C-alpha cells in the first residue's frame, strides 16, 4: 500500500497550540494522559534528535526506497527531511512502519527553494556525488548540514549540484562506486550523525524551548483531543491561582 504523507509547511514545527499556554505548561497538562513510561521514551527520543542534520531527496522515483530512506533518517535521529519535485511524494506504508509521523517533512517544488530555505537558517548544503574529491567524513560536523541525494536513475541534477556549497562522496572501496537512494541516505545520515554527536559532546542538539516544543509535538500525537485537554488544564489552574 502506498501512503500519502501530509507534508508540513516551513513556518513551524508545531501545529497551532492553545493561545497563552507555553510548551512547558502544555507538557505538564498532557503528561498524565501519555503515561510516565511512554512520556519518558518520547522525551529520550526528542532529546536525541539532530536538528542540524537535514536530508534533501531530489526527484524520488521508487516509493519503497523513499520509505526506507525515511525509516533510516528517523532511526538515526534526523529531524528534518525535504523532498524536491513536481509531485508530492508517496511512500510504502509497509516500509515506513509509521516512522514519518516523528519526522518534519517538507515538499519543495524546486531544489533552489529547498536550498535557499536551508541556507537562510544557517545550513551548509552538500551534494552527494560518486567520485567527488571531498569525503563525507571531512564535513565540519559542528555546522548544520543538509545532504542532497538524487534518485537511482539520474542522480542529482546539475541544478542541485550548482546550488550546493560543496560536492562530497561516500568513500567506497569496491568495484561498485554508486549506491541506491535508500542505502546512500542510510550511510550518509548514520556517519554524519555519529560525527556530529561526538563533536557536540551530546546525543541531540536541541535544548530549552526548542526541545520542549518538539516534546510537545510528540505528546500531542499520543493524546486524542490534546488541545482540549490543554485548555481545560489552563482553566482549572487559572481558577486555582
C-alpha distance (Angstrom), angle and dihedral (degrees) to the residues before:
residue distance angle dihedral
X1 . . .
X2 3.79 . .
X3 3.76 118.4 .
X4 3.80 126.5 -143.3
X5 3.80 102.8 -148.2
X6 3.82 117.0 -158.7
X7 3.77 105.6 -125.7
X8 3.77 121.2 -145.8
X9 3.79 129.4 -117.7
X10 3.79 116.6 -116.8
X11 3.80 94.7 -118.7
X12 3.80 100.2 85.5
X13 3.77 144.4 -3.1
X14 3.80 88.9 -135.6
X15 3.74 134.4 60.3
X16 3.80 113.7 -124.0
X17 3.80 109.5 -65.6
X18 3.78 125.5 -156.9
X19 3.80 109.5 -70.4
X20 3.78 116.5 -104.1
X21 3.80 96.8 20.9
X22 3.80 120.7 110.0
X23 3.78 121.2 -140.6
X24 3.81 89.4 -111.3
X25 3.81 91.3 55.1
X26 3.80 92.8 46.0
X27 3.81 90.0 52.2
X28 3.80 90.1 55.1
X29 3.80 90.2 50.3
X30 3.80 95.2 50.2
X31 3.80 102.2 36.5
X32 3.84 96.6 83.2
X33 3.81 90.0 54.8
X34 3.80 93.4 45.9
X35 3.81 90.9 51.0
X36 3.79 127.5 -127.1
X37 3.81 98.2 -95.5
X38 3.79 94.5 47.1
X39 3.81 92.6 42.3
X40 3.80 90.5 51.8
X41 3.81 90.3 52.8
X42 3.81 92.3 48.1
X43 3.79 89.7 49.0
X44 3.82 91.9 51.2
X45 3.80 92.6 50.5
X46 3.81 92.8 46.7
X47 3.81 90.8 48.9
X48 3.81 89.5 54.4
X49 3.81 96.2 51.1
X50 3.80 118.4 117.6
X51 3.78 110.1 -144.7
X52 3.80 88.7 176.4
X53 3.81 92.4 65.3
X54 3.81 117.4 73.9
X55 3.80 133.9 168.1
X56 3.80 126.2 -148.6
X57 3.81 116.3 -164.6
X58 3.79 115.0 -163.5
X59 3.82 122.2 -151.0
X60 3.79 98.9 -13.1
X61 3.81 109.1 -150.2
X62 3.80 108.3 173.7
X63 3.86 116.6 52.6
X64 3.80 91.0 -158.2
X65 3.79 92.3 55.5
X66 3.80 89.3 44.8
X67 3.78 90.3 53.4
X68 3.79 91.9 47.9
X69 3.81 90.5 50.2
X70 3.80 90.6 52.1
X71 3.78 91.8 49.4
X72 3.81 91.6 51.4
X73 3.80 91.1 48.9
X74 3.80 93.2 50.7
X75 3.79 94.1 44.5
X76 3.81 92.8 52.0
X77 3.82 93.8 47.5
X78 3.81 102.5 -103.0
X79 3.80 111.2 158.5
X80 3.80 104.3 -165.1
X81 3.82 134.8 39.8
X82 3.82 126.9 178.3
X83 3.79 127.2 -161.9
X84 3.80 118.5 -157.9
X85 3.79 123.5 -159.4
X86 3.78 147.1 85.3
X87 3.79 94.4 -79.7
X88 3.79 132.9 49.2
X89 3.81 103.7 -107.2
X90 3.79 125.5 -114.0
X91 3.79 125.5 -149.3
X92 3.76 138.9 -159.9
X93 3.81 107.1 -99.5
X94 3.81 89.0 -158.4
X95 3.80 88.8 60.0
X96 3.81 100.9 39.8
X97 3.82 94.0 49.5
X98 3.81 89.2 -161.2
X99 3.80 95.7 -56.6
X100 3.82 91.2 130.2
X101 3.82 92.3 74.0
X102 3.80 90.4 66.6
X103 3.82 94.8 51.6
X104 3.77 132.7 77.3
X105 3.79 102.8 -123.9
X106 3.79 127.0 -169.2
X107 3.77 135.6 -176.7
X108 3.81 119.4 -150.5
X109 3.79 122.3 -174.3
X110 3.80 92.2 -147.4
X111 3.76 135.6 28.7
X112 3.81 88.8 -129.1
X113 3.81 90.6 61.4
X114 3.80 92.5 49.0
X115 3.80 94.5 47.1
X116 3.80 93.6 44.1
X117 3.80 92.9 52.8
X118 3.79 92.1 48.3
X119 3.79 95.1 46.9
X120 3.80 90.0 49.4
X121 3.81 87.2 59.8
X122 3.79 94.1 51.4
X123 3.82 101.0 -94.4
X124 3.77 123.5 143.5
X125 3.78 110.2 -141.0
X126 3.78 124.7 -138.5
X127 3.81 129.2 -167.2
X128 3.80 110.9 -146.6
X129 3.80 104.6 -140.2
X130 3.83 126.8 165.7
X131 3.78 111.0 -113.9
X132 3.81 96.9 17.4
X133 3.79 114.0 154.7
X134 3.81 94.8 -124.9
X135 3.81 119.8 71.2
X136 3.79 125.1 -136.3
X137 3.80 88.1 -120.9
X138 3.82 91.2 61.1
X139 3.83 94.4 64.2
X140 3.82 115.7 114.8
X141 3.79 100.6 -109.2
X142 3.81 94.2 -163.6
X143 3.82 92.6 66.7
X144 3.85 120.1 74.3
X145 3.81 107.1 -99.7
X146 3.80 133.3 -161.0
X147 3.80 117.5 -166.1
X148 3.81 119.3 -154.2
X149 3.79 115.2 -150.3
X150 3.79 126.3 -174.1
X151 3.78 130.2 -148.7
X152 3.80 126.2 -90.6
X153 3.80 96.3 -102.0
X154 3.78 105.8 48.7
X155 3.80 106.9 5.4
X156 3.78 118.1 -147.3
X157 3.78 117.8 -14.7
X158 3.79 120.8 -117.3
X159 3.80 87.5 -110.5
X160 3.79 91.3 58.2
X161 3.78 92.9 47.0
X162 3.80 92.3 50.4
X163 3.81 92.1 48.0
X164 3.81 94.2 56.5
X165 3.78 126.9 88.0
X166 3.80 93.1 -131.9
X167 3.80 143.2 1.5
X168 3.79 118.4 -129.4
X169 3.78 139.7 173.7
X170 3.79 137.0 -142.8
X171 3.84 103.8 -120.0
X172 3.82 109.1 -111.5
X173 3.78 124.4 -178.3
X174 3.79 101.6 -176.4
X175 3.78 133.6 83.3
X176 3.82 88.6 -96.4
X177 3.77 107.9 80.1
X178 3.81 100.6 178.9
X179 3.81 136.0 56.5
X180 3.77 133.5 -156.8
X181 3.78 119.7 -102.4
X182 3.80 98.6 -97.9
X183 3.81 94.7 47.4
X184 3.81 93.1 44.3
X185 3.80 89.7 50.6
X186 3.80 93.3 48.6
X187 3.82 94.3 49.4
X188 3.81 92.7 44.5
X189 3.78 97.6 49.8
X190 3.80 95.3 40.7
X191 3.80 93.4 49.9
X192 3.79 95.0 45.6
X193 3.81 95.0 41.2
X194 3.81 91.0 55.5
X195 3.80 91.8 47.2
X196 3.82 92.7 47.0
X197 3.80 92.6 50.5
X198 3.78 91.0 50.4
X199 3.81 91.6 47.4
X200 3.81 93.3 49.4
X201 3.79 95.3 39.3
X202 3.82 94.2 -131.5
X203 3.79 140.5 77.2
X204 3.81 98.6 -111.8
X205 3.77 137.1 20.2
X206 3.82 101.4 -139.7
X207 3.78 122.8 96.6
X208 3.78 142.1 159.1
X209 3.78 117.3 7.0
X210 3.82 93.5 -5.9
X211 3.80 91.2 57.6
X212 3.82 92.1 45.0
X213 3.81 89.9 52.0
X214 3.79 91.7 52.7
X215 3.81 91.6 47.2
X216 3.80 88.4 50.8
X217 3.78 91.5 51.2
X218 3.80 88.3 55.3
X219 3.83 94.0 45.0
X220 3.80 91.6 50.9
X221 3.78 90.0 55.9
X222 3.79 89.3 58.0
X223 3.81 99.2 49.3
X224 3.79 123.1 66.1
X225 3.81 110.0 -136.6
X226 3.80 91.4 11.5
X227 3.80 95.1 165.0
X228 3.80 91.4 53.2
X229 3.81 89.4 51.0
X230 3.81 90.7 50.9
X231 3.83 91.8 48.2
X232 3.81 91.6 50.5
X233 3.80 91.0 48.0
X234 3.81 90.3 51.6
X235 3.82 92.7 50.3
X236 3.81 93.1 48.1
X237 3.76 93.9 47.4
X238 3.80 92.9 44.8
X239 3.79 89.5 52.4
X240 3.80 89.8 51.0
X241 3.80 91.0 49.7
